[in-house]
Amino acid sequence: MSTARILVVDDEEAVRSLLTEYLMSLGYDVTTAEDGQDALNKFIPGVFDCVITDLTMPKITGLELLKEIKIRDKNVFVIMITGYPSVDSAMNAIKEGAYDYLIKPVHMGDIRIKIERALSTRKTEKSLKSMTGLLWGVILSIPIWLILGIVLGLVWK
């Protein structure tokens, strides 16, 4: 199984460094961006499994970044973090497609759990799609096996 790739976006160097070091210690491949514009420049659809972004940043806010990332790649998980929480910002983030919303200071164990849960969700979705395809293959092959059984029954008489 390949290593999950995470994009960490925060205008505070200390937060970016702390998250990066922690996530790398867990074995994730981490790329950092210092603001929303930098993140959009580095974001490549299909490359990142998860984006962890601050909500309040200069140039492009975390919410604007979330909207643009979801346009480019609807399957990436975005976790919003903020030091200025509000019910409105949380509702807007979730409405725009954020996987989760955390309040600073963020407990590193919470970040780990959120990422593991998101990756587990993706793995489960892939397994379900695979099983659904297999099930449809079996269902569609039943008439062929019935016809083959009838033909073989007639030939062996």
Residue frames as a rotation matrix with the C-alpha (Angstrom) as fourth column:
MET 1
0.578 0.816 0.000 0.00
0.816 -0.578 0.000 0.00
0.000 0.000 -1.000 0.00
SER 2
-0.165 -0.663 0.731 1.36
0.610 -0.651 -0.453 3.42
0.775 0.371 0.511 -0.94
THR 3
-0.652 -0.167 -0.739 1.99
0.716 -0.456 -0.528 6.20
-0.249 -0.874 0.417 1.55
ALA 4
0.493 0.865 0.098 -0.81
0.867 -0.478 -0.143 8.75
-0.077 0.155 -0.985 1.85
ARG 5
-0.598 -0.649 0.470 0.09
0.709 -0.702 -0.068 12.22
0.374 0.292 0.880 0.58
ILE 6
0.389 0.691 -0.609 -0.98
0.898 -0.431 0.086 15.21
-0.203 -0.581 -0.788 2.65
LEU 7
-0.262 -0.373 0.890 -0.86
0.513 -0.835 -0.199 18.91
0.818 0.404 0.410 1.83
VAL 8
0.071 0.196 -0.978 -0.52
0.966 -0.256 0.019 21.10
-0.247 -0.947 -0.207 4.95
VAL 9
-0.182 -0.028 0.983 -1.54
0.555 -0.828 0.079 24.74
0.812 0.560 0.167 4.46
ASP 10
0.643 0.350 -0.681 -1.07
0.759 -0.406 0.508 27.35
-0.098 -0.844 -0.527 7.19
ASP 11
0.609 -0.393 0.689 0.31
0.098 -0.825 -0.557 30.87
0.787 0.406 -0.464 7.18
GLU 12
0.689 -0.400 0.604 1.91
-0.719 -0.273 0.640 30.29
-0.091 -0.875 -0.476 10.60
GLU 13
0.034 -0.806 -0.590 5.32
-0.685 0.411 -0.601 28.67
0.728 0.425 -0.538 10.18
ALA 14
-0.679 -0.322 0.660 5.22
-0.730 0.394 -0.559 27.12
-0.079 -0.861 -0.502 13.66
VAL 15
0.217 0.852 0.477 1.90
-0.620 0.498 -0.606 25.36
-0.754 -0.165 0.636 13.01
ARG 16
0.717 0.004 -0.697 3.05
-0.658 0.336 -0.674 24.19
0.232 0.942 0.244 9.57
SER 17
-0.282 -0.938 -0.200 6.28
-0.725 0.345 -0.596 22.80
0.628 -0.023 -0.778 10.98
LEU 18
-0.538 0.137 0.831 4.60
-0.718 0.442 -0.538 21.08
-0.441 -0.887 -0.139 13.91
LEU 19
0.550 0.823 0.142 1.99
-0.570 0.494 -0.657 19.41
-0.611 0.280 0.741 11.69
THR 20
0.555 -0.405 -0.727 4.59
-0.685 0.273 -0.675 18.43
0.472 0.873 -0.126 9.09
GLU 21
-0.541 -0.826 0.158 6.96
-0.757 0.396 -0.520 16.85
0.367 -0.401 -0.839 11.61
TYR 22
-0.320 0.500 0.805 4.13
-0.637 0.516 -0.573 14.97
-0.701 -0.696 0.153 13.32
LEU 23
0.717 0.678 -0.158 2.61
-0.550 0.412 -0.727 13.67
-0.428 0.609 0.668 10.08
MET 24
0.270 -0.715 -0.645 6.01
-0.729 0.286 -0.622 12.64
0.629 0.638 -0.444 8.72
SER 25
-0.641 -0.499 0.583 6.67
-0.766 0.461 -0.448 10.74
-0.045 -0.734 -0.677 11.96
LEU 26
0.106 0.777 0.621 3.48
-0.474 0.588 -0.655 8.79
-0.874 -0.225 0.430 11.21
GLY 27
-0.453 -0.426 0.783 4.85
0.396 0.691 0.605 7.88
-0.799 0.584 -0.144 7.79
TYR 28
0.652 0.735 0.184 2.87
0.531 -0.270 -0.803 10.28
-0.541 0.621 -0.567 5.61
ASP 29
-0.424 -0.675 0.603 4.35
0.905 -0.340 0.256 12.07
0.033 0.654 0.755 2.60
VAL 30
0.404 0.588 -0.701 3.84
0.706 -0.687 -0.169 15.76
-0.581 -0.427 -0.693 3.45
THR 31
-0.398 -0.393 0.829 3.96
0.774 -0.629 0.073 18.85
0.493 0.670 0.555 1.26
THR 32
-0.157 0.322 -0.934 3.54
0.769 -0.553 -0.320 22.31
-0.620 -0.768 -0.161 2.79
ALA 33
-0.144 0.153 0.978 2.12
0.709 -0.673 0.209 25.59
0.690 0.724 -0.012 1.56
GLU 34
-0.839 -0.321 -0.440 2.33
0.543 -0.557 -0.628 28.94
-0.044 -0.766 0.642 3.34
ASP 35
-0.548 0.747 -0.376 -1.02
-0.453 -0.643 -0.618 30.27
-0.704 -0.168 0.690 2.12
GLY 36
0.329 0.826 0.457 -3.99
0.024 0.477 -0.879 29.45
-0.944 0.300 0.137 -0.09
GLN 37
0.743 -0.098 -0.662 -2.35
-0.654 -0.316 -0.687 30.69
-0.141 0.944 -0.299 -3.30
ASP 38
-0.363 -0.931 -0.017 0.77
-0.930 0.362 0.060 28.64
-0.050 0.038 -0.998 -2.64
ALA 39
-0.388 0.309 0.868 -1.46
-0.209 0.888 -0.410 25.62
-0.898 -0.340 -0.280 -1.97
LEU 40
0.710 0.703 -0.034 -3.32
-0.155 0.109 -0.982 26.04
-0.687 0.703 0.186 -5.26
ASN 41
0.383 -0.669 -0.636 0.01
-0.919 -0.211 -0.332 26.28
0.088 0.713 -0.696 -7.08
LYS 42
-0.654 -0.720 0.231 1.16
-0.751 0.655 -0.084 23.00
-0.091 -0.228 -0.969 -5.49
PHE 43
-0.101 0.709 0.698 -2.16
-0.382 0.620 -0.686 21.13
-0.919 -0.335 0.208 -5.60
ILE 44
-0.720 -0.077 -0.690 -2.37
-0.674 0.317 0.668 18.50
0.167 0.945 -0.280 -8.33
PRO 45
0.311 0.934 0.176 -5.67
-0.949 0.315 0.002 16.59
-0.054 -0.168 0.984 -8.64
GLY 46
0.858 0.136 -0.495 -5.33
-0.220 0.969 -0.114 12.92
0.465 0.206 0.861 -7.78
VAL 47
-0.098 -0.983 -0.157 -1.95
-0.032 0.161 -0.986 13.36
0.995 -0.092 -0.047 -6.08
PHE 48
-0.810 -0.209 0.547 -3.03
-0.497 -0.248 -0.831 14.31
0.309 -0.946 0.097 -2.56
ASP 49
-0.496 0.629 -0.598 -5.22
0.602 0.746 0.286 12.15
0.626 -0.218 -0.748 -0.34
CYS 50
0.436 0.582 -0.687 -5.81
0.900 -0.294 0.322 14.84
-0.014 -0.759 -0.651 2.25
VAL 51
-0.276 -0.447 0.851 -5.44
0.303 -0.881 -0.364 18.61
0.912 0.157 0.379 2.66
ILE 52
0.191 0.254 -0.948 -5.17
0.977 -0.142 0.159 20.13
-0.095 -0.957 -0.275 6.12
THR 53
-0.384 -0.299 0.874 -5.73
0.566 -0.824 -0.033 23.86
0.729 0.482 0.486 5.91
ASP 54
-0.765 0.112 -0.634 -6.09
0.465 -0.586 -0.664 26.83
-0.445 -0.803 0.396 8.19
LEU 55
0.212 0.937 0.278 -9.33
0.957 -0.141 -0.254 28.74
-0.199 0.320 -0.926 7.75
THR 56
0.937 0.128 -0.326 -7.98
0.124 -0.992 -0.031 32.28
-0.327 -0.011 -0.945 8.20
MET 57
-0.057 -0.967 0.248 -5.13
0.789 0.109 0.605 33.10
-0.612 0.230 0.757 5.81
PRO 58
-0.094 -0.033 -0.995 -4.08
-0.334 -0.940 0.063 36.06
-0.938 0.339 0.077 3.66
LYS 59
-0.815 -0.208 -0.541 -4.67
-0.550 -0.017 0.835 36.15
-0.183 0.978 -0.101 -0.12
ILE 60
-0.215 0.739 -0.638 -6.97
-0.436 0.512 0.740 33.13
0.874 0.438 0.213 -0.32
THR 61
-0.061 0.261 0.963 -8.91
-0.995 0.066 -0.081 32.01
-0.085 -0.963 0.256 2.75
GLY 62
-0.851 -0.244 0.465 -9.21
-0.299 0.953 -0.047 28.38
-0.432 -0.179 -0.884 3.75
LEU 63
0.043 0.957 0.286 -12.85
0.088 0.281 -0.956 28.36
-0.995 0.066 -0.072 2.65
GLU 64
0.576 0.082 -0.814 -11.96
-0.731 -0.395 -0.557 29.71
-0.367 0.915 -0.167 -0.80
LEU 65
-0.509 -0.833 -0.215 -9.18
-0.859 0.479 0.179 27.15
-0.046 0.276 -0.960 -1.01
LEU 66
-0.571 0.391 0.722 -11.60
-0.055 0.859 -0.509 24.39
-0.819 -0.331 -0.469 -0.04
LYS 67
0.512 0.836 -0.196 -14.02
-0.216 -0.096 -0.972 25.41
-0.831 0.540 0.132 -2.81
GLU 68
0.366 -0.441 -0.820 -11.29
-0.930 -0.207 -0.304 25.48
-0.036 0.873 -0.486 -5.46
ILE 69
-0.720 -0.652 0.239 -9.75
-0.657 0.751 0.069 22.18
-0.224 -0.108 -0.969 -4.36
LYS 70
-0.289 0.701 0.652 -13.16
0.037 0.689 -0.724 20.47
-0.957 -0.185 -0.225 -4.43
ILE 71
0.671 0.433 -0.602 -13.69
-0.549 -0.256 -0.796 21.76
-0.498 0.865 0.066 -7.99
ARG 72
0.009 -0.798 -0.603 -10.34
-0.981 0.111 -0.162 20.29
0.196 0.593 -0.781 -9.02
ASP 73
-0.681 -0.275 -0.678 -10.60
-0.163 0.960 -0.227 17.01
0.714 -0.044 -0.699 -7.07
LYS 74
0.184 0.882 0.435 -13.87
-0.739 -0.167 0.652 16.04
0.648 -0.441 0.621 -5.41
ASN 75
0.656 0.088 -0.749 -12.30
0.181 0.946 0.269 12.94
0.733 -0.312 0.605 -3.82
VAL 76
-0.475 -0.880 -0.011 -9.62
0.253 -0.125 -0.959 14.64
0.843 -0.459 0.282 -1.72
PHE 77
0.416 0.543 -0.729 -10.36
0.854 0.040 0.518 14.94
0.311 -0.839 -0.447 1.99
VAL 78
-0.269 -0.456 0.848 -10.05
0.097 -0.889 -0.447 18.46
0.958 -0.038 0.284 3.40
ILE 79
0.223 0.233 -0.947 -9.69
0.958 0.128 0.257 19.05
0.181 -0.964 -0.195 7.12
MET 80
0.267 -0.030 0.963 -10.16
0.092 -0.994 -0.057 22.67
0.959 0.104 -0.262 8.21
ILE 81
-0.048 -0.278 -0.959 -8.43
0.993 0.092 -0.076 24.02
0.109 -0.956 0.272 11.30
THR 82
0.145 0.139 0.980 -9.00
0.240 -0.965 0.102 27.42
0.960 0.220 -0.173 12.86
GLY 83
-0.751 -0.389 -0.533 -8.09
0.628 -0.174 -0.758 29.52
0.202 -0.905 0.375 15.84
TYR 84
-0.848 0.520 -0.105 -11.22
-0.473 -0.831 -0.291 31.63
-0.239 -0.197 0.951 15.31
PRO 85
-0.866 0.493 0.085 -14.10
0.496 0.821 0.284 29.15
0.071 0.288 -0.955 15.44
SER 86
-0.601 0.794 -0.094 -17.71
-0.694 -0.576 -0.433 30.00
-0.398 -0.195 0.897 14.79
VAL 87
-0.099 0.666 0.739 -20.82
0.143 0.745 -0.652 28.01
-0.985 0.041 -0.170 14.05
ASP 88
0.761 0.416 -0.498 -21.16
-0.360 -0.369 -0.857 29.81
-0.540 0.831 -0.131 10.70
SER 89
0.018 -0.835 -0.550 -17.61
-0.999 -0.034 0.019 29.00
-0.035 0.549 -0.835 9.58
ALA 90
-0.694 -0.224 0.685 -18.01
-0.333 0.943 -0.029 25.37
-0.639 -0.248 -0.728 10.63
MET 91
0.244 0.880 0.408 -21.32
0.161 0.378 -0.912 25.04
-0.956 0.288 -0.049 8.78
ASN 92
0.698 -0.029 -0.716 -19.93
-0.639 -0.476 -0.604 26.74
-0.323 0.879 -0.351 5.66
ALA 93
-0.375 -0.920 -0.114 -16.86
-0.903 0.335 0.268 24.52
-0.208 0.204 -0.957 5.65
ILE 94
-0.585 0.217 0.781 -18.87
0.022 0.967 -0.253 21.31
-0.811 -0.131 -0.570 5.95
LYS 95
0.525 0.846 -0.093 -21.41
0.001 -0.109 -0.994 22.57
-0.851 0.522 -0.058 3.38
GLU 96
0.528 -0.402 -0.748 -18.58
-0.835 -0.408 -0.370 23.24
-0.156 0.819 -0.551 0.92
GLY 97
0.762 -0.113 -0.637 -17.23
-0.239 0.866 -0.440 19.72
0.601 0.488 0.633 1.36
ALA 98
-0.233 -0.849 0.475 -14.80
-0.865 -0.042 -0.499 19.77
0.444 -0.527 -0.725 4.28
TYR 99
-0.127 0.103 -0.987 -14.36
0.144 0.986 0.085 16.34
0.981 -0.131 -0.140 5.80
ASP 100
0.319 0.201 -0.926 -13.91
0.929 0.128 0.347 17.81
0.188 -0.971 -0.146 9.27
TYR 101
0.361 -0.095 0.928 -13.39
-0.062 -0.995 -0.078 21.03
0.930 -0.030 -0.365 11.21
LEU 102
0.259 -0.361 -0.896 -10.98
0.911 0.399 0.102 21.31
0.321 -0.843 0.432 14.13
ILE 103
0.921 0.109 0.373 -10.25
-0.021 -0.944 0.328 24.14
0.388 -0.310 -0.868 16.55
LYS 104
-0.082 -0.997 -0.010 -6.72
0.246 -0.011 -0.969 25.31
0.966 -0.082 0.246 17.42
PRO 105
-0.334 -0.936 -0.115 -4.86
-0.930 0.307 0.201 24.36
-0.153 0.174 -0.973 19.44
VAL 106
0.556 0.519 -0.649 -5.33
-0.690 0.724 -0.013 21.03
0.463 0.455 0.761 17.73
HIS 107
0.305 -0.408 0.860 -4.44
-0.593 0.626 0.507 17.88
-0.745 -0.665 -0.051 19.61
MET 108
-0.452 -0.600 -0.660 -2.15
-0.886 0.216 0.410 15.85
-0.103 0.771 -0.629 17.35
GLY 109
-0.857 0.186 0.481 -3.99
0.085 0.971 -0.224 12.65
-0.509 -0.151 -0.848 18.23
ASP 110
0.182 0.971 -0.156 -7.19
0.036 -0.165 -0.986 14.20
-0.983 0.173 -0.065 16.83
ILE 111
0.155 -0.216 -0.964 -5.44
-0.923 -0.380 -0.063 14.98
-0.353 0.899 -0.258 13.54
ARG 112
-0.845 -0.534 -0.029 -4.16
-0.518 0.804 0.291 11.39
-0.132 0.261 -0.956 13.33
ILE 113
-0.532 0.722 0.443 -7.63
0.293 0.648 -0.703 9.97
-0.794 -0.244 -0.556 14.00
LYS 114
0.374 0.708 -0.599 -9.28
-0.323 -0.506 -0.800 12.25
-0.869 0.493 0.039 11.42
ILE 115
-0.139 -0.512 -0.848 -6.76
-0.982 -0.037 0.183 11.32
-0.125 0.858 -0.498 8.74
GLU 116
-0.946 -0.222 0.238 -6.94
-0.220 0.975 0.036 7.60
-0.240 -0.018 -0.971 9.50
ARG 117
-0.201 0.958 0.205 -10.74
0.226 0.249 -0.942 7.76
-0.953 -0.143 -0.266 9.43
ALA 118
0.384 0.303 -0.873 -10.72
-0.677 -0.550 -0.488 9.61
-0.628 0.778 -0.006 6.09
LEU 119
-0.479 -0.654 -0.585 -8.27
-0.877 0.386 0.287 7.14
0.037 0.651 -0.758 4.53
SER 120
-0.853 0.247 0.459 -10.27
0.055 0.918 -0.392 4.22
-0.518 -0.309 -0.797 5.92
THR 121
0.182 0.956 -0.232 -13.41
-0.138 -0.208 -0.968 5.70
-0.974 0.208 0.094 4.37
ARG 122
0.150 -0.208 -0.966 -11.67
-0.965 -0.244 -0.097 5.88
-0.216 0.947 -0.237 0.98
LYS 123
-0.855 -0.515 -0.062 -10.46
-0.518 0.843 0.147 2.28
-0.023 0.158 -0.987 1.30
THR 124
-0.523 0.750 0.406 -13.99
0.188 0.566 -0.803 1.12
-0.832 -0.343 -0.436 2.20
GLU 125
0.365 0.657 -0.659 -15.48
-0.504 -0.456 -0.734 3.02
-0.783 0.600 0.165 -0.76
LYS 126
-0.253 -0.542 -0.801 -12.98
-0.966 0.181 0.182 1.39
0.046 0.820 -0.570 -3.14
SER 127
-0.952 -0.091 0.291 -13.75
-0.150 0.971 -0.187 -2.06
-0.265 -0.222 -0.938 -1.71
LEU 128
-0.126 0.986 0.109 -17.49
0.062 0.117 -0.991 -1.49
-0.990 -0.118 -0.076 -2.08
LYS 129
0.317 0.186 -0.930 -17.06
-0.844 -0.391 -0.366 -0.37
-0.432 0.901 0.033 -5.70
SER 130
-0.647 -0.642 -0.411 -14.97
-0.753 0.624 0.210 -3.45
0.121 0.446 -0.887 -6.40
MET 131
-0.835 0.383 0.396 -17.49
0.121 0.829 -0.546 -5.77
-0.537 -0.407 -0.739 -4.75
THR 132
0.160 0.917 -0.365 -20.37
-0.292 -0.309 -0.905 -4.07
-0.943 0.251 0.219 -6.57
GLY 133
0.009 -0.254 -0.967 -18.60
-0.997 -0.078 0.012 -4.64
-0.078 0.964 -0.253 -9.89
LEU 134
-0.924 -0.377 -0.055 -17.99
-0.378 0.926 -0.001 -8.28
0.052 0.020 -0.998 -9.03
LEU 135
-0.494 0.823 0.282 -21.61
0.102 0.377 -0.921 -8.75
-0.864 -0.426 -0.270 -7.98
TRP 136
0.342 0.614 -0.711 -22.86
-0.651 -0.391 -0.650 -7.25
-0.677 0.686 0.267 -11.24
GLY 137
-0.423 -0.578 -0.698 -20.50
-0.896 0.380 0.228 -9.55
0.133 0.722 -0.679 -13.15
VAL 138
-0.956 0.111 0.271 -21.96
0.010 0.938 -0.347 -12.58
-0.293 -0.329 -0.898 -11.40
ILE 139
-0.109 0.991 -0.075 -25.55
-0.038 -0.080 -0.996 -11.40
-0.993 -0.106 0.046 -11.91
LEU 140
0.287 0.205 -0.936 -24.99
-0.860 -0.375 -0.345 -10.71
-0.422 0.904 0.069 -15.60
SER 141
-0.641 -0.598 -0.481 -23.28
-0.748 0.626 0.219 -14.07
0.171 0.500 -0.849 -16.14
ILE 142
-0.495 0.504 0.708 -26.17
-0.305 0.663 -0.684 -16.12
-0.814 -0.554 -0.175 -14.67
PRO 143
0.594 0.764 -0.252 -28.17
-0.528 0.134 -0.839 -16.17
-0.607 0.631 0.483 -17.95
ILE 144
0.133 -0.631 -0.764 -25.08
-0.925 0.198 -0.325 -17.32
0.356 0.750 -0.557 -19.82
TRP 145
-0.827 -0.454 0.333 -24.53
-0.556 0.752 -0.355 -20.18
-0.090 -0.479 -0.873 -17.37
LEU 146
-0.071 0.884 0.463 -28.21
-0.345 0.414 -0.843 -21.15
-0.936 -0.219 0.275 -17.60
ILE 147
0.673 0.284 -0.683 -28.08
-0.721 0.047 -0.691 -21.24
-0.164 0.958 0.236 -21.40
LEU 148
-0.291 -0.864 -0.411 -24.83
-0.865 0.421 -0.272 -23.21
0.409 0.276 -0.870 -21.29
GLY 149
-0.705 0.087 0.704 -26.41
-0.450 0.713 -0.538 -25.68
-0.549 -0.696 -0.464 -18.85
ILE 150
0.406 0.911 0.072 -29.43
-0.418 0.255 -0.872 -26.16
-0.812 0.324 0.485 -21.13
VAL 151
0.495 -0.287 -0.820 -27.23
-0.840 0.083 -0.536 -26.65
0.221 0.954 -0.200 -24.20
LEU 152
-0.627 -0.779 0.016 -25.00
-0.746 0.594 -0.302 -29.13
0.226 -0.201 -0.953 -22.38
GLY 153
-0.381 0.595 0.707 -28.09
-0.413 0.575 -0.706 -30.95
-0.827 -0.562 0.027 -21.08
LEU 154
0.685 0.650 -0.329 -29.44
-0.550 0.164 -0.819 -31.28
-0.478 0.742 0.470 -24.62
VAL 155
0.156 -0.714 -0.683 -26.09
-0.885 0.207 -0.418 -32.45
0.440 0.669 -0.599 -26.00
TRP 156
-0.764 -0.549 0.339 -25.61
-0.645 0.649 -0.403 -35.13
0.001 -0.526 -0.850 -23.32
LYS 157
0.128 0.898 0.421 -29.10
-0.750 0.366 -0.552 -36.67
-0.649 -0.245 0.720 -23.82
